[in-house]
Every structure is written in C-alpha cells, then in structure tokens.
C-alpha cells in the first residue's frame, strides 16, 4: 500500500513505495485513484521504479492462473521453478503500479 490515501504528499508516497522493505519482484503497489497526491506522484514513482530496474506490467502478465504456490509474503512462485523467482516469465524484475 502506497498510503497515498493519507494525503501526506508526493514525497511521502515516493518514500513509502521506493524504500519499502518488501519491494521486490512481483510486488503489487496499491494506489488509490481518489487520493489527493497520487496523480502528481505517479510519474516520479514510475521513474523511480524503473531506475531500480523494475518493469511495470499488467496484472494479467503478473499473476499465475495455475500451477503455482504462494509464499508468506503473498508472492506467487510457479511450481517447478526457482523459489526465489516471482516473475511469470524470464524478465528480470517485475512490479505493478496501480
């Protein structure tokens, strides 16, 4: 959760997301369309994620539909693949904003 709904400002949204200890491959970043600063923060958020090496994808590209298990952080792992990889394909880093 970006905590954008708390209306603390753009800087708070960026820090909350980009420095989150659980940000990683397969992360889904929750932003709220009615929050005061979300639209203003979005371009910087996307740039920051890309600078960290993440690729933004659609939910349908991110989520396995079958043959997977979930870890304790809610990340999917395809059965029979490396348990450290959370991507549905072989791309390096995957994240979702929205």
N, C-alpha and C positions, 0 to 999 in steps of 0.2 A: 504494500500500500504506500503510495507516494505521500500520504497525509495531506494532499492538496486541499481537501475539504476543510482543513483547519484555518485556511486563509492566512498563513504566516508569511506568504510572499514567495517570489520566484526563487530566491536564494535558498530558502528552506526546502522547497521541492527538489531542487538540484542536489543539495547535500543529502537529503533523505534517501534519494534513489541512488545516486552515483557513489555514495560512500557506505551503502548498506552492506553489512557483513555477510548477508546471504545472496547478494547479487552474483549471478553466475549463469552458466549455460542453462538454457531452458527457463530462465526467470520470466514471470509474467508480472508486469508492472501495472498496478491498478491506478488509473487516473479518473477523476470524475468530471463529466462534461459541464457541470454547473458550478464548479469551484471558481473562485474569483481570479486566481493567478495561473491556472492550468494552461490556458491558450498562450499566454505570454511566455511561459516556461518551456513549452513543448519543443520549439526549435533548438534551444540550448540543451535540452535533455537528450534529444536525438543525436545532436553533435557530440555530446559527452559520451554517450553510449558507443557511438561509432569510434571515437578516439580511444576507447578502452578495448576495441577490437570486436565489439558485438555487431551482429547483423539483425535487423528488425525483420520479423516475418509475420505472416498472418497466423491466427490461431489454428487454422486447418493445416498449416505447414508444421506447426509446433507439436500438436497433440497426436500421440499414437491412438489409433482406434482399436487395435487388438494386439495380442502377444506382447504385453508389457507388464511391468510391476512398478509400484510407487515406493520411493524411499521415505524416510521420516520427515524430510523437508517438503514432501509433496511433488518431487521431481519424478518424471517417468523415465524408466530405463527399458529399452526393448530387450525382451528375453533373448539370451544367447549372445548379447553384445557386452562389451566392457561396461562394468557397473559404474564407472566414473563418467561415462558419456551420457548426456541427457538430450542430445540432438536426434531428431528423427532421420537425419541424413548425415553425410560426412562433412558438412560445413563446420568451420572452426567454432565460433561462438554464436549462440542464438539467444535472442531476447525478444520480448514483446512489449511494446508500449501501447497502452490504450485500454 
